[in-house]
């Protein structure tokens, strides 16, 4: 069984999915984001709204990243890398 993800982890997963979709497609599909971020559609919509309110993404004509969102993504990646290194040392 998977551990329950924190809200920050879900934000990170959704942001990662947005970045992947931006590379592969002109238009970002919410359904594809749902699958790539492994969340239900109604929860995805809730998280997209929260992320927009926090300034991590923009949802005007299409879903896009912001400078603050990119900084969050980079910082969260760094913290994840550090945790993984520490975990490897302890196992």
N, C-alpha and C positions, 0 to 999 in steps of 0.2 A: 504494500500500500504506500502511496506517495504521501510525503509530509504535506500538510496544509501550507499553501504559499502565503506569504505576507502580502499586504497591499502593495508595498514597494516592489516586491518580486513580480507581481502581476503587472504593475506599471512598466517594469523593465521588459517583461516578456511581450507586452503589447507594443512597446516602443521598438523592440527588436524586430517584431513582425512588420511594423510600418517601414522600417529601414529596408528590410528584405523586399517588401512589395514595391518600394520606390525604385529599387534597382531593377526589378523584373518587369514592372508594368507601368503604363502611363497613369492609369486610374487605380486607386487603392480600394479594393472591395472589402466591405466589413465582414462578409462571410469568410473570405480568405484570412482576414485578421483573426477571426474567431477560431479557425482551425489551427493557425500557426501559433496563437498564444494559448491554445488549449483551455478555452473558457466558454461558457454558454453565451448565446447571442445577447440575451437580456443583460447579463453581467458585463459583457463587453461594452454595450452601449452606456451603461452606468460608469464604467471606468473611463471610456472616451470622454464623457461629459466632465468627470472629475479632473482628468488630465488637461482638458481645455480650460477649466476654471483655474487650475494651478499654473497655467501658462506653459505646460510641457509640449502641447501640440496645438495646432490650429485646425478648426473644422469650418472653413468658410465654404468655398466651392468644392473643395476636396480636403482630405486629411493630409496634414503636413506637419513636419517637425518644427520646433522653435529652437532658438539658441539656448534657452534655459533647459529645454528637453534634452538637447544634445549634451549639455554639461552634466545633467543628471545621469544620462546613459554612460558617459565616460567615467564619472565618479563611482557609479554602482558597479561597473565592470571592474574597476580597480579594487574596490572592496571585496568583490567576489573572488578575484584572483588571489588576493592576500589571504582570505579565509581558506581557499583551496590549498595554498602552500602550507599554511599552518596545520591544516588537517592532515596533509600528506606526511608531515614531519612527526605527527603524533600517532600515526598508524603503522 
